[in-house]
Amino acid sequence: MSTEQLVSLSHTPDGVVTLSMGVPGKPSVVTLESGKAMQGALAEVAAMPQARVLVLRSAGKSFNAGGDLKAIKDTLVDSDRLLGAVIDAFHGAILALRRLPIPVIGSVYGAAAGGGFSLALACDQLVAASNARFVVAYPALGTSSDGGLSHFLTKRLGAMKAFEIVLGSGAINAAEAQALGLVAKVVEDASLDAEAAAYAAKLAQLAPQSVREFKRLIGGAEDGELEAQLQREKEAFLRCARTEDFRNRVTAFLQKRA
């Protein structure tokens, strides 16, 4: 799949930029190519002097389904090098998203699973459709998180609640995520794009210097340790990927889906 198909950018005259992941009819997933494409698109956004707000959404049938397990299975012949490169590309995209000087609104429809959950939490604010589901997914595959999930959940909810969610909850629906403070607004499925666009347009009307400074003060306070935690997540993920249990779980999941 070409980079052009993996992500697309659009913008309005008032400075709202929309980054759409994936293609219509297919779930957006985390791959080496999608991570690199996200980094390239976010570099474009960072260089736009007119940009005021970014909306991150999926062109597909769900926000993001996490890692492409078929592609992950193919990396297991040399997981440290091949899977490590996928994680590096994904983590580069997460850091680029967090380092944008403008606020990022995640528009979540359907599943945000595994790395997709991490990607959603990397946004500054989330508007979710009522059908949105935030799925940890990692323990079912016998691995730990990537994309900063352990960082974002701990910073926002505390260690005890983060531990409960990653090892016990499995999936959180939109209403539950809002009650936890992970989602700002829950809307009807059909109105998600319009509601996210309206929210973004409202933020775009605020004084840009004020918004930038609050982004730096609030986001910077949260993300001081993010890069180091991403490295710890990568190392932990790769330790899990070397185990026979992880390989067996990935194979079993793909066979079940076939």
Secondary structure in CASP SS format (residue, H / E / C, confidence):
PFRMAT SS
TARGET T0000
AUTHOR 0000-0000-0000
METHOD secondary structure of the structure
MODEL  1
M C 1.00
S C 1.00
T H 1.00
E H 1.00
Q H 1.00
L H 1.00
V E 1.00
S E 1.00
L E 1.00
S E 1.00
H E 1.00
T C 1.00
P C 1.00
D C 1.00
G C 1.00
V E 1.00
V E 1.00
T E 1.00
L E 1.00
S E 1.00
M E 1.00
G C 1.00
V C 1.00
P C 1.00
G C 1.00
K C 1.00
P C 1.00
S C 1.00
V C 1.00
V E 1.00
T C 1.00
L H 1.00
E H 1.00
S H 1.00
G H 1.00
K H 1.00
A H 1.00
M H 1.00
Q H 1.00
G H 1.00
A H 1.00
L H 1.00
A H 1.00
E H 1.00
V H 1.00
A H 1.00
A C 1.00
M C 1.00
P C 1.00
Q C 1.00
A C 1.00
R C 1.00
V E 1.00
L E 1.00
V E 1.00
L E 1.00
R E 1.00
S E 1.00
A C 1.00
G C 1.00
K C 1.00
S C 1.00
F C 1.00
N E 1.00
A C 1.00
G C 1.00
G E 1.00
D C 1.00
L H 1.00
K H 1.00
A H 1.00
I H 1.00
K H 1.00
D H 1.00
T H 1.00
L H 1.00
V H 1.00
D H 1.00
S H 1.00
D H 1.00
R H 1.00
L H 1.00
L H 1.00
G H 1.00
A H 1.00
V H 1.00
I H 1.00
D H 1.00
A H 1.00
F H 1.00
H H 1.00
G H 1.00
A H 1.00
I H 1.00
L H 1.00
A H 1.00
L H 1.00
R H 1.00
R C 1.00
L C 1.00
P C 1.00
I C 1.00
P C 1.00
V E 1.00
I E 1.00
G E 1.00
S E 1.00
V E 1.00
Y C 1.00
G C 1.00
A E 1.00
A E 1.00
A E 1.00
G C 1.00
G H 1.00
G H 1.00
F H 1.00
S H 1.00
L H 1.00
A H 1.00
L H 1.00
A C 1.00
C C 1.00
D C 1.00
Q E 1.00
L E 1.00
V E 1.00
A E 1.00
A E 1.00
S C 1.00
N C 1.00
A C 1.00
R E 1.00
F E 1.00
V E 1.00
V C 1.00
A C 1.00
Y H 1.00
P H 1.00
A H 1.00
L H 1.00
G C 1.00
T C 1.00
S C 1.00
S C 1.00
D C 1.00
G C 1.00
G C 1.00
L H 1.00
S H 1.00
H H 1.00
F H 1.00
L H 1.00
T H 1.00
K H 1.00
R H 1.00
L H 1.00
G C 1.00
A H 1.00
M H 1.00
K H 1.00
A H 1.00
F H 1.00
E H 1.00
I H 1.00
V H 1.00
L H 1.00
G H 1.00
S H 1.00
G C 1.00
A E 1.00
I E 1.00
N E 1.00
A H 1.00
A H 1.00
E H 1.00
A H 1.00
Q H 1.00
A H 1.00
L H 1.00
G C 1.00
L C 1.00
V C 1.00
A C 1.00
K E 1.00
V E 1.00
V E 1.00
E C 1.00
D H 1.00
A H 1.00
S H 1.00
L H 1.00
D H 1.00
A H 1.00
E H 1.00
A H 1.00
A H 1.00
A H 1.00
Y H 1.00
A H 1.00
A H 1.00
K H 1.00
L H 1.00
A H 1.00
Q C 1.00
L C 1.00
A C 1.00
P H 1.00
Q H 1.00
S H 1.00
V H 1.00
R H 1.00
E H 1.00
F H 1.00
K H 1.00
R H 1.00
L H 1.00
I H 1.00
G H 1.00
G H 1.00
A H 1.00
E H 1.00
D H 1.00
G C 1.00
E C 1.00
L H 1.00
E H 1.00
A H 1.00
Q H 1.00
L H 1.00
Q H 1.00
R H 1.00
E H 1.00
K H 1.00
E H 1.00
A H 1.00
F H 1.00
L H 1.00
R H 1.00
C H 1.00
A H 1.00
R C 1.00
T C 1.00
E H 1.00
D H 1.00
F H 1.00
R H 1.00
N H 1.00
R H 1.00
V H 1.00
T H 1.00
A H 1.00
F H 1.00
L H 1.00
Q H 1.00
K H 1.00
R H 1.00
A C 1.00
END
